[in-house]
């Protein structure tokens, strides 16, 4: 991933969302100090904004 959260990829992200994507997003969300449902691995508007800005 652009911000360095990609350790679960074997090769890199693909067009299809899978468990590796979700786990990488969980790592990113935890780095933001988010917990519970805010760190479920599914990017909401704030995750997308922070990941790709």
N, C-alpha and C positions, 0 to 999 in steps of 0.2 A: 504494500500500500504506500501511497505517497508520503505519509508521515512516518514510515518505518515500522508499521504494525503488520507484519506479513510472515511471521515465523511458521505459521501452519500451512503455508503453501509449499507444495513439492516443486512446482515450476513457476507458478504465478497465478494471478486471478484469471478466471475464464469468464465467458459471457453468462454462464449459469451460476446462480447463487447456491452455495453449498455450505457444509458445516465448517470448512476451513475459513470461509468468508466470515461466518458468524463468530467464530472463535477469535479471529483477528480483530473484529469490531469490539468484542468483549474486552480484549486487552486495551484497546484504545479508550473505551468508555471508563474502564477502571483507572487509567492514567489521568482521566479528567476528574477523578475522585467521585464518580457517579456510582451508586449502589442500587441494589434491588431491581425494580423494573426499569430503572434508568440505565442499567448495564446488562441488558438481556441479549445483546449482540445484534439487534435489529436497529439499523440506523434511522433515527427520526430526523426532523429538520435541523436540529442543533448539531447532531453528529455529522451530517452531511456538510454543513457549513464549516465546521472545524476541520474535518478531514480534507476538504478540497479548497480551502482558502489559503 
